[in-house]
């Protein structure tokens, strides 16, 4: 049997809050297959976002092993971690994280610029990405000129422009109305159907139940994991 796309083994992450040690991740072991569609649910403080940050190399472990595509990541230097994030991972957050002074097209173009792609090739890719999300007519608009749903679609285009195999979404519908939420989840599920591994942290049970695989966390541990 081939090695899992992602393997976490005995991952621990502790934070000191005053005199108390908070076990944000407490010996988490998890295998994720390429193409999985996973929701991560649980009460506030259960470790959901810490797990996502760990998977996205936005935080470091205190103990344990993280293997990605057969490669051990826990011992990587920060420069190499940044390279893996840039080339292999896309991120979508509740608050969009778009740059206010840049247009929608310029926000989407940023990862391509960081990769050193020629301008003409960047423009074609950005237009294709915006068109696929129904945003081409909004390409020159800045974030403040877009609705919440449109901003999140721009963030999705930016996160997937490099066709990274892993997409991590932290409360991606948290700031959206029900119509925009449904639209965004549909887009994410279409990307998953194309083969992208999708992991969604959510408080919304209706969204969480849509995933093929559902993980529930409590007190830094995986309490339930099933299809």
LUMTORRO-365343 format. One record per residue (C-alpha): residue number from 1; residue in three letters; z, y, x; chain. Coordinates in nm, 3 decimals, m for minus. Layout:
// LUMTORRO-365343
+-----+------+---------+---------+---------+-------+
|  nr | rest |      up |   north |    east | kette |
+-----+------+---------+---------+---------+-------+
| NUM |  ALA |       Z |       Y |       X |     A |
...
+-----+------+---------+---------+---------+-------+
//
This chain:
// LUMTORRO-365343
+-----+------+---------+---------+---------+-------+
|  nr | rest |      up |   north |    east | kette |
+-----+------+---------+---------+---------+-------+
|   1 |  UNK |   0.000 |   0.000 |   0.000 |     A |
|   2 |  UNK |  m0.098 |   0.341 |   0.137 |     A |
|   3 |  UNK |   0.162 |   0.604 |   0.221 |     A |
|   4 |  UNK |   0.253 |   0.849 |  m0.055 |     A |
|   5 |  UNK |   0.101 |   1.197 |  m0.049 |     A |
|   6 |  UNK |   0.454 |   1.341 |  m0.019 |     A |
|   7 |  UNK |   0.768 |   1.156 |   0.087 |     A |
|   8 |  UNK |   1.113 |   1.311 |   0.077 |     A |
|   9 |  UNK |   1.399 |   1.101 |   0.213 |     A |
|  10 |  UNK |   1.766 |   1.203 |   0.192 |     A |
|  11 |  UNK |   1.682 |   1.575 |   0.180 |     A |
|  12 |  UNK |   1.992 |   1.797 |   0.186 |     A |
|  13 |  UNK |   2.023 |   2.173 |   0.153 |     A |
|  14 |  UNK |   2.363 |   2.340 |   0.146 |     A |
|  15 |  UNK |   2.460 |   2.703 |   0.092 |     A |
|  16 |  UNK |   2.794 |   2.866 |   0.164 |     A |
|  17 |  UNK |   2.910 |   3.086 |  m0.124 |     A |
|  18 |  UNK |   3.244 |   3.235 |  m0.030 |     A |
|  19 |  UNK |   3.475 |   2.943 |   0.044 |     A |
|  20 |  UNK |   3.262 |   2.700 |  m0.152 |     A |
|  21 |  UNK |   2.976 |   2.483 |  m0.023 |     A |
|  22 |  UNK |   2.697 |   2.454 |  m0.282 |     A |
|  23 |  UNK |   2.491 |   2.135 |  m0.254 |     A |
|  24 |  UNK |   2.157 |   2.275 |  m0.375 |     A |
|  25 |  UNK |   1.984 |   1.950 |  m0.274 |     A |
|  26 |  UNK |   2.208 |   1.648 |  m0.232 |     A |
|  27 |  UNK |   2.033 |   1.351 |  m0.065 |     A |
|  28 |  UNK |   1.710 |   1.385 |  m0.263 |     A |
|  29 |  UNK |   1.462 |   1.101 |  m0.213 |     A |
|  30 |  UNK |   1.124 |   1.131 |  m0.382 |     A |
|  31 |  UNK |   0.770 |   0.994 |  m0.343 |     A |
|  32 |  UNK |   0.480 |   1.192 |  m0.491 |     A |
|  33 |  UNK |   0.130 |   1.050 |  m0.520 |     A |
|  34 |  UNK |  m0.187 |   1.257 |  m0.477 |     A |
|  35 |  UNK |  m0.298 |   1.388 |  m0.816 |     A |
|  36 |  UNK |   0.047 |   1.362 |  m0.978 |     A |
|  37 |  UNK |   0.137 |   1.607 |  m1.255 |     A |
|  38 |  UNK |   0.513 |   1.656 |  m1.238 |     A |
|  39 |  UNK |   0.753 |   1.880 |  m1.426 |     A |
|  40 |  UNK |   1.095 |   1.952 |  m1.276 |     A |
|  41 |  UNK |   1.359 |   2.044 |  m1.532 |     A |
|  42 |  UNK |   1.735 |   2.088 |  m1.545 |     A |
|  43 |  UNK |   2.002 |   2.353 |  m1.599 |     A |
|  44 |  UNK |   2.023 |   2.671 |  m1.392 |     A |
|  45 |  UNK |   2.162 |   2.594 |  m1.048 |     A |
|  46 |  UNK |   2.050 |   2.231 |  m1.059 |     A |
|  47 |  UNK |   1.827 |   2.266 |  m0.752 |     A |
|  48 |  UNK |   1.485 |   2.290 |  m0.917 |     A |
|  49 |  UNK |   1.362 |   2.599 |  m0.733 |     A |
|  50 |  UNK |   1.526 |   2.488 |  m0.408 |     A |
|  51 |  UNK |   1.330 |   2.163 |  m0.432 |     A |
|  52 |  UNK |   1.007 |   2.356 |  m0.492 |     A |
|  53 |  UNK |   1.080 |   2.590 |  m0.199 |     A |
|  54 |  UNK |   1.144 |   2.287 |   0.021 |     A |
|  55 |  UNK |   0.817 |   2.125 |  m0.083 |     A |
|  56 |  UNK |   0.637 |   2.452 |  m0.014 |     A |
|  57 |  UNK |   0.798 |   2.499 |   0.329 |     A |
|  58 |  UNK |   0.954 |   2.825 |   0.210 |     A |
|  59 |  UNK |   1.296 |   2.687 |   0.300 |     A |
|  60 |  UNK |   1.421 |   2.442 |   0.561 |     A |
|  61 |  UNK |   1.625 |   2.128 |   0.518 |     A |
|  62 |  UNK |   1.974 |   2.077 |   0.656 |     A |
|  63 |  UNK |   1.910 |   1.704 |   0.677 |     A |
|  64 |  UNK |   1.652 |   1.446 |   0.578 |     A |
|  65 |  UNK |   1.280 |   1.384 |   0.622 |     A |
|  66 |  UNK |   0.977 |   1.550 |   0.460 |     A |
|  67 |  UNK |   0.643 |   1.377 |   0.518 |     A |
|  68 |  UNK |   0.322 |   1.535 |   0.387 |     A |
|  69 |  UNK |  m0.008 |   1.347 |   0.410 |     A |
|  70 |  UNK |   0.162 |   1.117 |   0.660 |     A |
|  71 |  UNK |   0.285 |   1.402 |   0.880 |     A |
|  72 |  UNK |   0.651 |   1.481 |   0.943 |     A |
|  73 |  UNK |   0.710 |   1.847 |   0.856 |     A |
|  74 |  UNK |   1.084 |   1.893 |   0.904 |     A |
|  75 |  UNK |   1.052 |   1.942 |   1.279 |     A |
|  76 |  UNK |   0.752 |   2.178 |   1.274 |     A |
|  77 |  UNK |   0.775 |   2.521 |   1.436 |     A |
|  78 |  UNK |   0.742 |   2.814 |   1.194 |     A |
|  79 |  UNK |   0.387 |   2.894 |   1.306 |     A |
|  80 |  UNK |   0.276 |   2.540 |   1.222 |     A |
|  81 |  UNK |   0.469 |   2.549 |   0.893 |     A |
|  82 |  UNK |   0.284 |   2.869 |   0.800 |     A |
|  83 |  UNK |  m0.047 |   2.701 |   0.880 |     A |
|  84 |  UNK |   0.033 |   2.405 |   0.653 |     A |
|  85 |  UNK |   0.137 |   2.643 |   0.372 |     A |
|  86 |  UNK |  m0.182 |   2.843 |   0.410 |     A |
|  87 |  UNK |  m0.421 |   2.548 |   0.424 |     A |
|  88 |  UNK |  m0.255 |   2.285 |   0.207 |     A |
|  89 |  UNK |  m0.042 |   2.461 |  m0.057 |     A |
|  90 |  UNK |  m0.090 |   2.708 |  m0.339 |     A |
|  91 |  UNK |   0.200 |   2.896 |  m0.502 |     A |
|  92 |  UNK |   0.240 |   3.045 |  m0.849 |     A |
|  93 |  UNK |   0.556 |   3.234 |  m0.943 |     A |
|  94 |  UNK |   0.705 |   3.381 |  m1.258 |     A |
|  95 |  UNK |   0.667 |   3.738 |  m1.130 |     A |
|  96 |  UNK |   0.301 |   3.702 |  m1.014 |     A |
|  97 |  UNK |   0.357 |   3.863 |  m0.668 |     A |
|  98 |  UNK |   0.030 |   4.053 |  m0.679 |     A |
|  99 |  UNK |  m0.012 |   4.353 |  m0.448 |     A |
| 100 |  UNK |  m0.012 |   4.661 |  m0.678 |     A |
| 101 |  UNK |  m0.253 |   4.876 |  m0.477 |     A |
| 102 |  UNK |  m0.519 |   4.603 |  m0.456 |     A |
| 103 |  UNK |  m0.769 |   4.514 |  m0.727 |     A |
| 104 |  UNK |  m0.777 |   4.169 |  m0.886 |     A |
| 105 |  UNK |  m1.066 |   4.072 |  m0.660 |     A |
| 106 |  UNK |  m0.890 |   4.201 |  m0.348 |     A |
| 107 |  UNK |  m0.572 |   4.007 |  m0.435 |     A |
| 108 |  UNK |  m0.773 |   3.686 |  m0.474 |     A |
| 109 |  UNK |  m0.964 |   3.758 |  m0.153 |     A |
| 110 |  UNK |  m0.652 |   3.784 |   0.067 |     A |
| 111 |  UNK |  m0.621 |   3.413 |   0.162 |     A |
| 112 |  UNK |  m0.989 |   3.406 |   0.259 |     A |
| 113 |  UNK |  m0.944 |   3.711 |   0.481 |     A |
| 114 |  UNK |  m0.647 |   3.546 |   0.651 |     A |
| 115 |  UNK |  m0.870 |   3.244 |   0.718 |     A |
| 116 |  UNK |  m1.130 |   3.468 |   0.882 |     A |
| 117 |  UNK |  m1.408 |   3.392 |   0.633 |     A |
| 118 |  UNK |  m1.711 |   3.627 |   0.653 |     A |
| 119 |  UNK |  m1.720 |   3.907 |   0.392 |     A |
| 120 |  UNK |  m2.033 |   3.791 |   0.208 |     A |
| 121 |  UNK |  m1.897 |   3.438 |   0.172 |     A |
| 122 |  UNK |  m1.560 |   3.575 |   0.055 |     A |
| 123 |  UNK |  m1.723 |   3.786 |  m0.217 |     A |
| 124 |  UNK |  m1.917 |   3.490 |  m0.356 |     A |
| 125 |  UNK |  m1.607 |   3.270 |  m0.366 |     A |
| 126 |  UNK |  m1.391 |   3.539 |  m0.527 |     A |
| 127 |  UNK |  m1.651 |   3.609 |  m0.796 |     A |
| 128 |  UNK |  m1.679 |   3.238 |  m0.869 |     A |
| 129 |  UNK |  m1.301 |   3.202 |  m0.897 |     A |
| 130 |  UNK |  m1.262 |   3.506 |  m1.123 |     A |
| 131 |  UNK |  m1.553 |   3.398 |  m1.342 |     A |
| 132 |  UNK |  m1.403 |   3.050 |  m1.386 |     A |
| 133 |  UNK |  m1.086 |   3.212 |  m1.522 |     A |
| 134 |  UNK |  m1.264 |   3.464 |  m1.744 |     A |
| 135 |  UNK |  m1.168 |   3.759 |  m1.524 |     A |
| 136 |  UNK |  m1.493 |   3.874 |  m1.367 |     A |
| 137 |  UNK |  m1.505 |   4.188 |  m1.583 |     A |
| 138 |  UNK |  m1.152 |   4.269 |  m1.461 |     A |
| 139 |  UNK |  m1.234 |   4.227 |  m1.092 |     A |
| 140 |  UNK |  m1.189 |   4.596 |  m1.006 |     A |
| 141 |  UNK |  m0.870 |   4.640 |  m1.212 |     A |
| 142 |  UNK |  m0.535 |   4.674 |  m1.040 |     A |
| 143 |  UNK |  m0.241 |   4.462 |  m1.160 |     A |
| 144 |  UNK |  m0.090 |   4.747 |  m1.365 |     A |
| 145 |  UNK |  m0.414 |   4.760 |  m1.565 |     A |
| 146 |  UNK |  m0.393 |   4.389 |  m1.656 |     A |
| 147 |  UNK |  m0.189 |   4.204 |  m1.916 |     A |
| 148 |  UNK |   0.075 |   3.954 |  m1.805 |     A |
| 149 |  UNK |  m0.156 |   3.663 |  m1.882 |     A |
| 150 |  UNK |  m0.440 |   3.821 |  m1.686 |     A |
| 151 |  UNK |  m0.210 |   3.887 |  m1.389 |     A |
| 152 |  UNK |  m0.100 |   3.524 |  m1.386 |     A |
| 153 |  UNK |  m0.464 |   3.410 |  m1.397 |     A |
| 154 |  UNK |  m0.533 |   3.632 |  m1.096 |     A |
| 155 |  UNK |  m0.235 |   3.470 |  m0.922 |     A |
| 156 |  UNK |  m0.376 |   3.125 |  m1.006 |     A |
| 157 |  UNK |  m0.715 |   3.223 |  m0.864 |     A |
| 158 |  UNK |  m0.547 |   3.343 |  m0.545 |     A |
| 159 |  UNK |  m0.337 |   3.026 |  m0.519 |     A |
| 160 |  UNK |  m0.636 |   2.794 |  m0.559 |     A |
| 161 |  UNK |  m0.913 |   2.987 |  m0.380 |     A |
| 162 |  UNK |  m0.875 |   2.768 |  m0.069 |     A |
| 163 |  UNK |  m0.873 |   2.450 |  m0.280 |     A |
| 164 |  UNK |  m0.540 |   2.336 |  m0.139 |     A |
| 165 |  UNK |  m0.442 |   1.985 |  m0.252 |     A |
| 166 |  UNK |  m0.090 |   2.087 |  m0.366 |     A |
| 167 |  UNK |  m0.011 |   2.350 |  m0.630 |     A |
| 168 |  UNK |   0.353 |   2.454 |  m0.679 |     A |
| 169 |  UNK |   0.441 |   2.657 |  m0.989 |     A |
| 170 |  UNK |   0.788 |   2.806 |  m1.040 |     A |
| 171 |  UNK |   0.838 |   2.910 |  m1.405 |     A |
| 172 |  UNK |   0.468 |   3.008 |  m1.427 |     A |
| 173 |  UNK |   0.498 |   3.108 |  m1.795 |     A |
| 174 |  UNK |   0.841 |   3.272 |  m1.775 |     A |
| 175 |  UNK |   0.710 |   3.628 |  m1.825 |     A |
| 176 |  UNK |   0.435 |   3.544 |  m2.074 |     A |
| 177 |  UNK |   0.401 |   3.535 |  m2.452 |     A |
| 178 |  UNK |   0.328 |   3.203 |  m2.622 |     A |
| 179 |  UNK |  m0.050 |   3.253 |  m2.635 |     A |
| 180 |  UNK |  m0.074 |   3.348 |  m2.265 |     A |
| 181 |  UNK |   0.164 |   3.063 |  m2.175 |     A |
| 182 |  UNK |  m0.060 |   2.809 |  m2.346 |     A |
| 183 |  UNK |  m0.363 |   2.957 |  m2.170 |     A |
| 184 |  UNK |  m0.200 |   2.937 |  m1.825 |     A |
| 185 |  UNK |  m0.075 |   2.580 |  m1.874 |     A |
| 186 |  UNK |  m0.422 |   2.473 |  m1.988 |     A |
| 187 |  UNK |  m0.572 |   2.622 |  m1.670 |     A |
| 188 |  UNK |  m0.314 |   2.444 |  m1.450 |     A |
| 189 |  UNK |  m0.379 |   2.114 |  m1.627 |     A |
| 190 |  UNK |  m0.754 |   2.154 |  m1.575 |     A |
| 191 |  UNK |  m0.691 |   2.201 |  m1.203 |     A |
| 192 |  UNK |  m0.477 |   1.888 |  m1.201 |     A |
| 193 |  UNK |  m0.757 |   1.698 |  m1.376 |     A |
| 194 |  UNK |  m0.981 |   1.797 |  m1.084 |     A |
| 195 |  UNK |  m0.744 |   1.616 |  m0.846 |     A |
| 196 |  UNK |  m0.493 |   1.884 |  m0.741 |     A |
| 197 |  UNK |  m0.132 |   1.763 |  m0.726 |     A |
| 198 |  UNK |   0.061 |   1.988 |  m0.966 |     A |
| 199 |  UNK |   0.439 |   2.039 |  m0.964 |     A |
| 200 |  UNK |   0.582 |   2.275 |  m1.227 |     A |
| 201 |  UNK |   0.943 |   2.394 |  m1.240 |     A |
| 202 |  UNK |   1.027 |   2.506 |  m1.594 |     A |
| 203 |  UNK |   1.310 |   2.574 |  m1.836 |     A |
| 204 |  UNK |   1.067 |   2.530 |  m2.125 |     A |
| 205 |  UNK |   1.107 |   2.179 |  m2.264 |     A |
| 206 |  UNK |   0.774 |   2.195 |  m2.446 |     A |
| 207 |  UNK |   0.592 |   2.269 |  m2.121 |     A |
| 208 |  UNK |   0.798 |   2.016 |  m1.924 |     A |
| 209 |  UNK |   0.716 |   1.738 |  m2.169 |     A |
| 210 |  UNK |   0.342 |   1.789 |  m2.117 |     A |
| 211 |  UNK |   0.359 |   1.656 |  m1.760 |     A |
| 212 |  UNK |   0.278 |   1.290 |  m1.699 |     A |
| 213 |  UNK |   0.586 |   1.254 |  m1.479 |     A |
| 214 |  UNK |   0.912 |   1.425 |  m1.565 |     A |
| 215 |  UNK |   1.198 |   1.484 |  m1.322 |     A |
| 216 |  UNK |   1.537 |   1.612 |  m1.434 |     A |
| 217 |  UNK |   1.780 |   1.754 |  m1.180 |     A |
| 218 |  UNK |   2.155 |   1.805 |  m1.210 |     A |
| 219 |  UNK |   2.384 |   1.937 |  m0.934 |     A |
| 220 |  UNK |   2.122 |   1.900 |  m0.661 |     A |
| 221 |  UNK |   2.036 |   1.541 |  m0.747 |     A |
| 222 |  UNK |   1.751 |   1.375 |  m0.933 |     A |
| 223 |  UNK |   1.914 |   1.240 |  m1.250 |     A |
| 224 |  UNK |   1.597 |   1.116 |  m1.420 |     A |
| 225 |  UNK |   1.244 |   1.044 |  m1.296 |     A |
| 226 |  UNK |   0.993 |   0.881 |  m1.523 |     A |
| 227 |  UNK |   0.647 |   0.875 |  m1.676 |     A |
+-----+------+---------+---------+---------+-------+
//
